[in-house]
Amino acid sequence: MTHRLPTPAQPLKIGTRGSPLALAQAHETRARLMTAFDLPEDAFEIVIVTTTGDRVLDRPLKEIGGKGLFTREIEDMMLAGALDIAVHSMKDMPVAQPGGLLLDCYLPREDVRDAFVSPVVARLADLHPGQVVGTSSLRRRAQLLHRRPDLKVVEFRGNVQTRLRKLDEGVADCTFLAMAGLNRLGKADVARSAIDPDDMLPAVAQGAIGIERRADDSRAAAMLEKIHDTATGHRLAAERAYLATLDGSCETPIAGLAVLDGGDIWLRGEILRPDGSESLADEGRAPIADAARLGEDIARRLLDRAPAGFFDWRS
């Protein structure tokens, strides 16, 4: 590598949100770069950025602007040169980056499953009619109501710690979290059970960490290339092409999961009406080199089957 490596005097600045999970992901990124280049910890500076999505917790994301609310301030700082790279939970990332930024580095993917969390019952199937489920995810809400329209769903925003506190306070009888986040926080025991993707297909890119950089920063590009996980990259190429073709946002309940199978990639997708009254699913396989095309094809097939107004909220 011919580029000048970061030093304690001129550290590489890593942007992140300030939640415990976001910091755990930033620390993992730093540790991998330290190992790859034999650098000390103080050759990196972790910069915490508070985003609009972190500040506004009393309204659903769809009312205040969707996924970009967790990235906009961080990306503005990158474009201004105040940050060198940024670490993101990929399921929070819009499918398009602002001009001048690239997302082409992914860390090895964690557990993709949803975790069922409850102080009251051990399994989703044990909930009685009328019990209250807390979630801020339209995907989880629609999937749950599709399977259990007898349950009540309430808005449940905040980081992992905030949502666990709300459960303790009795705001809801149960909630869902990502197993990946619980694992990264050392809190896997919080989950009463992990939900098989056959029963509840996860969010697109769930469990994956992405690292964003400026397109013209050749040093960051060379450093991130050393820690990029190729298998995760192939899987996300399919899933994010699928999401982009569906025009996915926080206002549309969309699930998708790609798995590598030898030299092929297998992608499953599901779209739902926001009230859970209807679900459409499809799947397909293709050579890994055609991952993005596979994602686009499955998305188009689902869109062809969906009636007009499928994603519209019903009064």
C-alpha positions in Angstrom: 0.0 0.0 0.0 1.5 3.3 -1.1 -0.8 5.6 0.8 0.2 7.2 4.0 -1.4 5.3 6.9 -3.2 7.1 9.7 -1.2 8.0 12.8 -2.1 9.2 16.3 -1.2 12.7 15.1 -3.4 12.4 12.0 -6.0 9.7 12.9 -8.5 8.2 10.5 -11.9 9.7 11.5 -14.7 7.1 11.8 -18.3 8.5 11.9 -21.0 6.7 13.7 -24.3 7.2 15.6 -24.0 7.2 19.3 -26.1 4.2 20.4 -24.3 1.4 22.1 -24.9 -0.8 19.1 -23.6 1.8 16.6 -20.5 2.2 18.8 -20.0 -1.6 18.9 -20.1 -1.6 15.1 -17.6 1.3 14.9 -15.3 -0.5 17.4 -15.4 -3.7 15.3 -14.5 -1.7 12.2 -11.6 -0.1 14.0 -10.4 -3.4 15.4 -10.4 -5.0 11.9 -8.4 -2.1 10.4 -6.0 -2.1 13.3 -5.3 -5.8 12.7 -5.1 -5.5 8.9 -2.5 -2.7 9.0 -0.9 -3.3 12.4 -2.0 0.1 13.7 -2.5 1.3 17.3 -6.0 2.2 18.5 -5.1 5.9 18.7 -4.5 6.0 14.9 -8.3 6.2 14.7 -10.8 8.6 16.1 -14.4 7.6 16.5 -16.7 10.6 16.0 -20.2 10.4 17.3 -22.9 12.1 15.2 -26.4 12.6 16.5 -28.8 12.2 13.6 -32.4 13.4 13.2 -33.6 9.8 13.5 -31.9 9.7 16.9 -33.4 13.0 18.1 -37.0 12.5 17.1 -38.3 9.4 18.9 -42.0 10.3 19.4 -43.1 9.7 15.8 -42.9 6.9 13.3 -40.1 7.1 10.8 -42.6 7.3 7.9 -43.9 10.6 9.3 -40.5 12.3 9.5 -38.7 11.2 6.4 -37.7 7.5 6.5 -34.3 5.8 6.5 -32.2 8.8 5.5 -32.8 10.3 8.9 -30.2 8.0 10.3 -27.5 8.9 7.8 -27.9 12.5 6.5 -25.9 14.3 9.1 -23.1 11.8 8.9 -22.9 11.9 5.1 -22.9 15.7 5.2 -19.9 15.6 7.5 -18.1 13.1 5.2 -18.7 15.3 2.1 -17.3 18.3 4.1 -14.2 16.4 4.9 -14.9 16.2 8.7 -15.0 12.4 8.6 -13.0 9.9 6.5 -15.4 6.9 6.7 -18.7 6.1 8.3 -20.1 2.8 9.8 -23.7 2.0 9.2 -26.2 -0.8 9.9 -27.1 -1.7 6.3 -30.8 -2.2 7.0 -31.0 1.5 7.8 -29.3 2.6 4.6 -31.2 4.2 1.7 -30.4 2.3 -1.6 -28.8 5.4 -3.2 -25.8 7.3 -1.8 -25.4 11.1 -2.2 -23.1 12.1 -5.0 -19.5 11.8 -4.1 -20.0 8.9 -1.6 -19.6 5.1 -2.1 -20.6 2.1 -0.1 -18.5 -0.8 -1.2 -17.1 -2.4 2.0 -19.1 -4.8 4.2 -18.0 -6.7 7.3 -18.9 -10.4 7.7 -22.6 -10.7 8.2 -24.0 -11.6 11.6 -27.2 -13.6 12.4 -29.9 -12.4 10.1 -32.9 -13.6 12.2 -35.4 -11.5 14.2 -35.4 -12.1 18.0 -38.6 -12.4 19.9 -38.2 -10.6 23.2 -40.8 -10.7 26.0 -41.0 -10.7 29.8 -44.4 -12.3 29.5 -44.3 -15.3 27.1 -41.6 -17.5 25.6 -42.7 -17.7 22.0 -44.7 -15.6 19.5 -47.2 -18.5 19.3 -47.9 -18.2 23.0 -49.4 -14.7 22.7 -53.1 -14.4 23.5 -55.6 -12.4 21.3 -55.4 -8.7 22.2 -51.9 -8.8 23.7 -49.7 -5.8 22.7 -46.7 -6.0 20.5 -44.3 -3.0 20.3 -42.4 -2.3 17.0 -41.4 0.6 14.9 -40.8 -1.6 11.9 -43.5 -1.6 9.2 -42.1 -4.8 7.9 -42.4 -6.6 11.3 -45.8 -5.0 11.9 -47.2 -6.2 8.6 -45.7 -9.7 8.9 -47.1 -10.0 12.4 -50.6 -8.8 11.6 -50.7 -11.0 8.5 -50.1 -14.0 10.7 -51.8 -12.8 13.9 -54.5 -10.1 13.1 -55.8 -10.7 16.6 -52.9 -8.9 18.2 -52.5 -5.2 18.9 -49.4 -3.4 17.6 -48.1 -0.1 19.1 -45.3 2.2 18.0 -42.0 1.3 19.7 -39.0 3.4 18.7 -35.6 3.8 20.3 -32.4 1.9 20.6 -32.1 -1.6 22.0 -31.8 -0.3 25.6 -34.8 2.0 25.2 -37.0 -0.7 23.9 -36.0 -3.1 26.6 -36.9 -0.5 29.2 -40.3 0.1 27.6 -41.0 -3.6 27.9 -40.1 -3.5 31.6 -42.5 -0.6 32.0 -45.3 -2.6 30.5 -45.8 -0.5 27.3 -46.0 -3.8 25.4 -46.0 -7.5 26.1 -43.3 -8.2 23.6 -41.2 -6.8 20.8 -38.8 -7.8 18.1 -35.1 -7.0 17.8 -32.4 -8.1 15.4 -30.4 -11.1 16.7 -27.3 -9.5 15.1 -27.6 -6.4 17.3 -28.1 -8.5 20.5 -25.1 -10.6 19.6 -22.9 -7.6 18.9 -23.9 -6.1 22.3 -23.3 -9.4 24.1 -27.0 -9.6 24.9 -28.1 -12.7 23.0 -29.7 -14.0 26.2 -32.3 -11.2 25.9 -34.0 -13.1 23.1 -36.6 -15.6 24.3 -36.3 -17.2 20.8 -34.9 -16.5 17.4 -37.4 -16.6 14.6 -36.6 -18.8 11.6 -36.5 -16.9 8.3 -39.0 -19.4 7.0 -41.5 -18.0 9.5 -40.5 -14.3 9.3 -38.3 -13.2 6.5 -35.9 -10.5 7.8 -35.3 -7.0 6.6 -33.1 -6.5 3.5 -29.4 -6.4 4.7 -30.3 -7.2 8.3 -27.2 -8.2 10.2 -24.8 -6.5 7.8 -22.4 -3.6 8.6 -21.5 -1.3 5.7 -18.6 1.3 5.7 -19.1 4.4 3.5 -16.3 6.6 2.1 -15.8 9.4 -0.3 -15.5 8.3 -3.9 -12.3 10.2 -4.4 -10.5 9.0 -1.2 -8.1 6.4 -2.6 -6.5 5.8 0.8 -9.8 4.9 2.4 -10.6 2.7 -0.6 -7.4 0.8 -0.2 -7.8 0.4 3.5 -11.4 -0.8 3.3 -10.6 -3.2 0.5 -8.5 -5.2 3.1 -11.5 -5.8 5.4 -14.3 -6.2 2.9 -16.2 -9.5 3.1 -16.8 -10.7 -0.4 -19.6 -13.2 0.5 -21.6 -10.5 2.3 -21.0 -8.2 -0.7 -22.6 -10.7 -3.1 -25.6 -11.2 -0.8 -26.2 -7.5 -0.5 -25.8 -6.9 -4.2 -28.9 -9.1 -4.7 -30.8 -7.8 -1.7 -30.2 -4.1 -2.4 -30.9 -4.4 -6.1 -34.2 -6.0 -5.1 -34.9 -3.2 -2.7 -34.0 -0.5 -5.1 -36.3 -1.9 -7.8 -39.1 -2.0 -5.3 -38.3 1.6 -4.4 -38.1 0.5 -0.7 -38.4 2.9 2.1 -39.5 3.0 5.7 -43.1 3.4 4.3 -43.1 0.0 2.6 -43.1 -3.4 4.3 -40.5 -5.3 2.4 -38.5 -8.4 3.4 -35.7 -10.1 1.6 -32.8 -12.5 2.2 -30.0 -13.8 -0.1 -28.0 -16.9 0.7 -24.9 -18.3 -1.1 -25.2 -21.9 -2.3 -22.0 -23.0 -4.0 -21.6 -20.8 -7.0 -25.2 -19.7 -7.0 -27.2 -17.2 -5.0 -30.7 -17.9 -3.7 -32.9 -14.9 -3.0 -36.3 -14.9 -1.3 -38.5 -11.8 -1.2 -41.8 -10.7 0.4 -43.9 -7.6 0.2 -46.9 -6.9 2.3 -49.8 -4.4 2.5 -49.0 -2.1 5.5 -52.0 -3.5 7.4 -50.9 -7.1 6.9 -54.0 -8.0 5.0 -52.1 -9.4 2.0 -48.6 -10.9 1.4 -46.8 -11.7 -1.8 -43.6 -13.8 -2.0 -41.2 -14.9 -4.7 -37.8 -16.5 -4.9 -35.1 -17.4 -7.4 -31.6 -18.6 -8.0 -28.8 -17.4 -10.3 -25.0 -17.5 -10.6 -23.3 -15.2 -8.1 -22.2 -12.9 -11.0 -25.8 -12.2 -11.7 -26.8 -11.3 -8.1 -28.0 -7.8 -8.9 -30.0 -9.0 -11.9 -31.7 -11.7 -9.8 -32.7 -9.0 -7.2 -34.2 -6.8 -9.9 -36.0 -9.8 -11.5 -37.7 -10.9 -8.3 -38.7 -7.4 -7.4 -40.3 -6.9 -10.9 -42.2 -10.2 -10.6 -43.6 -9.1 -7.2 -44.5 -5.7 -8.6 -46.3 -7.3 -11.5 -48.4 -9.3 -9.2 -49.2 -6.5 -6.7 -52.5 -4.7 -7.4 -52.5 -0.9 -7.7 -52.2 0.8 -4.3 -50.7 -2.3 -2.7 -48.4 -0.3 -0.4 -51.0 2.4 0.4 -52.2 2.8 4.0 -55.9 2.0 4.4 -58.0 4.1 6.7 
